[in-house]
Amino acid sequence: MPLSSVMHNMTASDGLKLAYSVDDFTDPWAPAETLILIHAAMGSSRRLYKWVPILSPHFRVVRPDMRGHGQTEIPGPNQLSLTRLTQDVIELADQLGVDRFHLAGSSAGSIVAMRTAIDFHDRVLTVANFASTPGLKGSNTQMDKWVAKIKAKGFKAFLEETIDERFPNVQDKGFLKWFVEESSKTDVELFSRFGPMMKEVDYTDELHKIKCPMLNVLPGHDPLGSKEQYEVYKKHVPHSEYVWYDGLPHNITDSVPERCAADLLAFLLKHRKAS
């Protein structure tokens, strides 16, 4: 069902065409709160398809394709920045007529979600971070290596070579093949801009501006961030909640999607406006 969700289009204020899906199986006689899910770099919102059946009976689930991903247009030289990605979230909410909303992101999507919660705290009811430290600036060379290999070999070859590192706990060959095919649709030139942009992020000194309830779901064995980097949230966002997935690498939102969605749902039901 979710993989065939109808995609809608809107035009951002800078003229770029953005794509998004809406899945809503809430009771039609009751008001539904909106949850915006932001996917990780590479691929598209389709990577979150298994989350939808778990979340959509309780919330209107909106999944945008970030700039340059999925069915959203590739941004021009001056159309890609974290400020612009954050503005896309706000403009999407405005398009849907939603004043306040819940927000969750996976990896790079979490970077966008946190930026939105920092800059637009009056719009975000809750924010959930899956597999993102407050930033990679000055602390990790993995992204540089990825970009170099992708430029040299292309996405498909790069992903096929690294698939066992991403999903050592996944035995379903069909899923692994689908992940490679889906993520390989990403434009190499776009990722060569997108990845380094994310690598320059460090929100540590701004985390205190997150005033809404926050959930951090964190992989216990992540090559993109140490446990110490993840634990920074405890100091700067004392009102946040934590779930550790011990032993799992970075791609938790793909490898254990039902577990992620169930933990997110439990958090959201505790903090929904009606409660």
Secondary structure, DSSP 4 states (H G I P E B T S, - for coil): -GGGPPEEEEE-TTS-EEEEEEE--S-TTS---EEEEEPPSSS-GGGGGGGHHHHTTTSEEEEEPPTTSTTSPPP-TTS--HHHHHHHHHHHHHHTT-SSEEEEEETHHHHHHHHHHHH-TTTEEEEEEES--SB-TTT--HHHHHHHHHHHH-HHHHHHHHHHHH-TT---HHHHHHHHHHHTTS-HHHHHHHHHHHHT-B-GGGGGG--S-EEEEEESS-TT--HHHHTHHHHH-TT-EEEEETT--S-HHHHSHHHHHHHHHHHHHHH-TT-
